Amino acid sequence: MKAPELISFLKTRRSSKIAQLGAPAPTRAEIEDILTIGARVPDHGKYHPWYFIVFEGDARAQVGAHLRTAYAAENPDTPPAKLDLEAEKFLRAPLVIAVVSRIREGKHPQWEQILSSGAACYNLCLAANGLGYGSNWLTEWYSYSSTFKKLMGLDERDHFAGFIYIGTPTEKNEERERPDPNHIITFWNKDTASLNKGEPYGMPDAGLPKAGVTLL
Ligand SMILES: Cc1cc2nc3c(=O)[nH]c(=O)nc-3n(C[C@H](O)[C@H](O)[C@H](O)COP(=O)(O)O)c2cc1C
């Protein structure tokens, strides 16, 4: 099946800015479609190593109690006005879907299970876009807040892969700079001396990050 419309969409797609996601939200039937598409991603071993939490309507304000508690616990002496702001995070768009990566027991590597969660995040974005909505994949502080995770019922197998903010775009996004393909792609053959590893342009390879590279 050829899908030229899909190709031109993928060549031009962009996230919407969080401040530009207005009402209306997708309908309930559209949300169900978006979630079904979100779960239709490559998943080595069929673990479905992710699950979704949907925040719509009043739930977006209700979760503010947990955001406030977590922020206050982890940032003592925060002024009440700042806590109010943090509590309203999910009100920035009419629909928010959390993707939780859940590591499952099995012979397939955790790394692959985590990658599958990223694919779920991106599919949710694309599905929303395909229905005419804007989307933005954010993590922000609450993804990494152990207090928030606990209050939401996550355990040590669970990590927030992202919060997908969805709404009707109020403006068209300007283009974002993309990497030069020549810097990140190698068409390998037996004579290839070195790979294009996408080092920042004009900067020498600075070596490994100071903290090393740790995967979970
Ligand atoms: C895993 C992940 C986490 C992100 N978290 C944040 C965030 O916390 N805050 C933010 O402003 N953008 C965040 N972003 C969004 C991006 O930085 C930016 O909106 C996006 O990469 C734009 O890409 P696009 O133009 O290809 O859609 C995140 C993106 C990813 C993939």
PDBQT file of the ligand as one rigid body, heavy atoms in Angstrom, charges set to zero:
ROOT
HETATM    1  C1  LIG A 301      11.492  12.061  25.702  1.00  0.00    +0.000 C 
HETATM    2  C2  LIG A 301      11.174  13.501  25.427  1.00  0.00    +0.000 A 
HETATM    3  C3  LIG A 301      10.960  14.371  26.477  1.00  0.00    +0.000 A 
HETATM    4  C4  LIG A 301      10.666  15.713  26.261  1.00  0.00    +0.000 A 
HETATM    5  N1  LIG A 301      10.490  16.535  27.329  1.00  0.00    +0.000 NA
HETATM    6  C5  LIG A 301      10.313  17.853  27.131  1.00  0.00    +0.000 A 
HETATM    7  C6  LIG A 301      10.183  18.729  28.243  1.00  0.00    +0.000 A 
HETATM    8  O1  LIG A 301      10.215  18.293  29.392  1.00  0.00    +0.000 OA
HETATM    9  N2  LIG A 301      10.030  20.048  28.000  1.00  0.00    +0.000 N 
HETATM   10  C7  LIG A 301       9.994  20.553  26.716  1.00  0.00    +0.000 A 
HETATM   11  O2  LIG A 301       9.870  21.768  26.551  1.00  0.00    +0.000 OA
HETATM   12  N3  LIG A 301      10.071  19.734  25.652  1.00  0.00    +0.000 NA
HETATM   13  C8  LIG A 301      10.234  18.406  25.824  1.00  0.00    +0.000 A 
HETATM   14  N4  LIG A 301      10.288  17.554  24.758  1.00  0.00    +0.000 N 
HETATM   15  C9  LIG A 301       9.842  18.073  23.452  1.00  0.00    +0.000 C 
HETATM   16  C10 LIG A 301      10.897  18.432  22.538  1.00  0.00    +0.000 C 
HETATM   17  O3  LIG A 301      12.016  18.948  23.092  1.00  0.00    +0.000 OA
HETATM   18  C11 LIG A 301      10.396  19.245  21.342  1.00  0.00    +0.000 C 
HETATM   19  O4  LIG A 301       9.153  19.805  21.535  1.00  0.00    +0.000 OA
HETATM   20  C12 LIG A 301      10.304  18.264  20.240  1.00  0.00    +0.000 C 
HETATM   21  O5  LIG A 301      11.486  17.520  20.191  1.00  0.00    +0.000 OA
HETATM   22  C13 LIG A 301      10.066  18.982  18.932  1.00  0.00    +0.000 C 
HETATM   23  O6  LIG A 301      10.298  18.062  17.915  1.00  0.00    +0.000 OA
HETATM   24  P1  LIG A 301       9.501  18.073  16.542  1.00  0.00    +0.000 P 
HETATM   25  O7  LIG A 301       9.610  19.425  15.970  1.00  0.00    +0.000 OA
HETATM   26  O8  LIG A 301      10.177  17.046  15.697  1.00  0.00    +0.000 OA
HETATM   27  O9  LIG A 301       8.098  17.690  16.824  1.00  0.00    +0.000 OA
HETATM   28  C14 LIG A 301      10.576  16.202  24.935  1.00  0.00    +0.000 A 
HETATM   29  C15 LIG A 301      10.773  15.313  23.870  1.00  0.00    +0.000 A 
HETATM   30  C16 LIG A 301      11.088  13.987  24.106  1.00  0.00    +0.000 A 
HETATM   31  C17 LIG A 301      11.310  13.062  22.947  1.00  0.00    +0.000 C 
ENDROOT
TORSDOF 0
